[in-house]
Amino acid sequence: MQTENGLKENFKKTIRTFINVLPIIIGMILVTSLVVIVFPEQISSGVFGNGDILDTLLGASIGSIATGHPLASYLLGGELLRGGVGLIAVTALLVTWVTVGIVQLPAEALMLGMRFAVYRNIISFTAAIVIAFLTVYTLQFFGLA
């Protein structure tokens, strides 16, 4: 009997938490969708093309804001490369697209704590830039890029 009451109580807590987080999740999805729709127009207006370092920082920043699904990142990356954006910038954008979540920060902070969420995003952003440079230089070293 006691475990049944505990199970019911935990289920109620879970439902309450889900209801409290739902507005944040909906807002996060709406903002992400808006950024993804607006972003291709920005590419065509010449946002990139300022050198590897600036383009990488810009790509990482855009990817951090426009968080999305990994499958969509491959399509976006292909379009960016076809549009003339450098491989380092595209790699930084793709890695941050999947690992950093500025739009998701409120939900992540609510679930895991603000300190953890901020540190995780800062570390992921920094690591994404390093990974982008290392990936491209490794490909160039082996003659694949």
C-alpha positions as a Python dict, from the first residue, in 0.01 Angstrom:
ca = {
    (1, 'M'): (0, 0, 0),
    (2, 'Q'): (273, 242, 93),
    (3, 'T'): (459, 202, -236),
    (4, 'E'): (134, 257, -424),
    (5, 'N'): (81, 591, -246),
    (6, 'G'): (443, 688, -313),
    (7, 'L'): (400, 604, -679),
    (8, 'K'): (86, 818, -703),
    (9, 'E'): (261, 1107, -527),
    (10, 'N'): (562, 1088, -761),
    (11, 'F'): (333, 1075, -1062),
    (12, 'K'): (153, 1391, -941),
    (13, 'K'): (489, 1569, -893),
    (14, 'T'): (596, 1470, -1241),
    (15, 'I'): (275, 1604, -1394),
    (16, 'R'): (310, 1933, -1201),
    (17, 'T'): (671, 1974, -1314),
    (18, 'F'): (576, 1901, -1674),
    (19, 'I'): (293, 2157, -1662),
    (20, 'N'): (532, 2419, -1516),
    (21, 'V'): (796, 2354, -1784),
    (22, 'L'): (552, 2332, -2078),
    (23, 'P'): (528, 2711, -2146),
    (24, 'I'): (907, 2736, -2155),
    (25, 'I'): (934, 2442, -2395),
    (26, 'I'): (668, 2588, -2625),
    (27, 'G'): (841, 2927, -2624),
    (28, 'M'): (1175, 2761, -2693),
    (29, 'I'): (1033, 2575, -2992),
    (30, 'L'): (871, 2890, -3132),
    (31, 'V'): (1189, 3100, -3100),
    (32, 'T'): (1401, 2824, -3252),
    (33, 'S'): (1162, 2791, -3546),
    (34, 'L'): (1171, 3165, -3604),
    (35, 'V'): (1552, 3175, -3600),
    (36, 'V'): (1577, 2881, -3841),
    (37, 'I'): (1338, 3050, -4085),
    (38, 'V'): (1513, 3390, -4070),
    (39, 'F'): (1867, 3249, -4076),
    (40, 'P'): (1891, 3147, -4447),
    (41, 'E'): (1795, 3501, -4549),
    (42, 'Q'): (2084, 3635, -4343),
    (43, 'I'): (2326, 3404, -4525),
    (44, 'S'): (2223, 3537, -4863),
    (45, 'S'): (2282, 3893, -4745),
    (46, 'G'): (2652, 3819, -4687),
    (47, 'V'): (2690, 3765, -4313),
    (48, 'F'): (2994, 3544, -4357),
    (49, 'G'): (3317, 3619, -4542),
    (50, 'N'): (3516, 3808, -4278),
    (51, 'G'): (3800, 3559, -4231),
    (52, 'D'): (3826, 3226, -4052),
    (53, 'I'): (3832, 3356, -3694),
    (54, 'L'): (3540, 3600, -3723),
    (55, 'D'): (3337, 3359, -3935),
    (56, 'T'): (3398, 3080, -3682),
    (57, 'L'): (3287, 3299, -3391),
    (58, 'L'): (2984, 3413, -3590),
    (59, 'G'): (2896, 3058, -3692),
    (60, 'A'): (2934, 2935, -3333),
    (61, 'S'): (2719, 3221, -3205),
    (62, 'I'): (2444, 3160, -3460),
    (63, 'G'): (2452, 2786, -3391),
    (64, 'S'): (2425, 2853, -3017),
    (65, 'I'): (2110, 3056, -3065),
    (66, 'A'): (1950, 2852, -3343),
    (67, 'T'): (1960, 2521, -3165),
    (68, 'G'): (1815, 2239, -3368),
    (69, 'H'): (1801, 1872, -3450),
    (70, 'P'): (2128, 1705, -3563),
    (71, 'L'): (1969, 1581, -3887),
    (72, 'A'): (1867, 1933, -3983),
    (73, 'S'): (2220, 2056, -3913),
    (74, 'Y'): (2361, 1842, -4194),
    (75, 'L'): (2119, 1994, -4444),
    (76, 'L'): (2197, 2343, -4318),
    (77, 'G'): (2571, 2272, -4332),
    (78, 'G'): (2548, 2155, -4692),
    (79, 'E'): (2357, 2466, -4792),
    (80, 'L'): (2608, 2690, -4616),
    (81, 'L'): (2902, 2521, -4787),
    (82, 'R'): (2725, 2551, -5122),
    (83, 'G'): (2669, 2920, -5045),
    (84, 'G'): (3043, 2976, -5003),
    (85, 'V'): (3071, 2977, -4623),
    (86, 'G'): (3404, 2842, -4499),
    (87, 'L'): (3434, 2489, -4360),
    (88, 'I'): (3557, 2608, -4018),
    (89, 'A'): (3257, 2839, -3974),
    (90, 'V'): (3015, 2568, -4085),
    (91, 'T'): (3173, 2313, -3853),
    (92, 'A'): (3152, 2555, -3557),
    (93, 'L'): (2790, 2629, -3640),
    (94, 'L'): (2698, 2260, -3663),
    (95, 'V'): (2871, 2163, -3340),
    (96, 'T'): (2713, 2449, -3144),
    (97, 'W'): (2377, 2387, -3315),
    (98, 'V'): (2368, 2048, -3145),
    (99, 'T'): (2559, 2109, -2819),
    (100, 'V'): (2484, 2466, -2708),
    (101, 'G'): (2134, 2589, -2637),
    (102, 'I'): (2089, 2958, -2555),
    (103, 'V'): (1721, 2936, -2646),
    (104, 'Q'): (1688, 2629, -2425),
    (105, 'L'): (1874, 2787, -2132),
    (106, 'P'): (1561, 2876, -1927),
    (107, 'A'): (1428, 2520, -1947),
    (108, 'E'): (1770, 2370, -1876),
    (109, 'A'): (1822, 2605, -1581),
    (110, 'L'): (1483, 2515, -1442),
    (111, 'M'): (1553, 2143, -1464),
    (112, 'L'): (1927, 2130, -1383),
    (113, 'G'): (2009, 2462, -1216),
    (114, 'M'): (2126, 2793, -1359),
    (115, 'R'): (2492, 2749, -1266),
    (116, 'F'): (2516, 2409, -1433),
    (117, 'A'): (2331, 2529, -1744),
    (118, 'V'): (2551, 2837, -1790),
    (119, 'Y'): (2878, 2647, -1733),
    (120, 'R'): (2771, 2368, -1968),
    (121, 'N'): (2688, 2617, -2243),
    (122, 'I'): (3014, 2812, -2201),
    (123, 'I'): (3223, 2495, -2206),
    (124, 'S'): (3032, 2358, -2506),
    (125, 'F'): (3071, 2687, -2696),
    (126, 'T'): (3446, 2700, -2633),
    (127, 'A'): (3492, 2333, -2716),
    (128, 'A'): (3294, 2375, -3040),
    (129, 'I'): (3533, 2643, -3164),
    (130, 'V'): (3836, 2430, -3079),
    (131, 'I'): (3675, 2125, -3242),
    (132, 'A'): (3597, 2324, -3558),
    (133, 'F'): (3957, 2432, -3604),
    (134, 'L'): (4098, 2089, -3517),
    (135, 'T'): (3856, 1914, -3752),
    (136, 'V'): (3933, 2134, -4051),
    (137, 'Y'): (4310, 2136, -3992),
    (138, 'T'): (4306, 1756, -3957),
    (139, 'L'): (4115, 1723, -4284),
    (140, 'Q'): (4362, 1958, -4453),
    (141, 'F'): (4658, 1765, -4310),
    (142, 'F'): (4527, 1445, -4468),
    (143, 'G'): (4437, 1624, -4793),
    (144, 'L'): (4064, 1575, -4755),
    (145, 'A'): (3960, 1940, -4748),
}
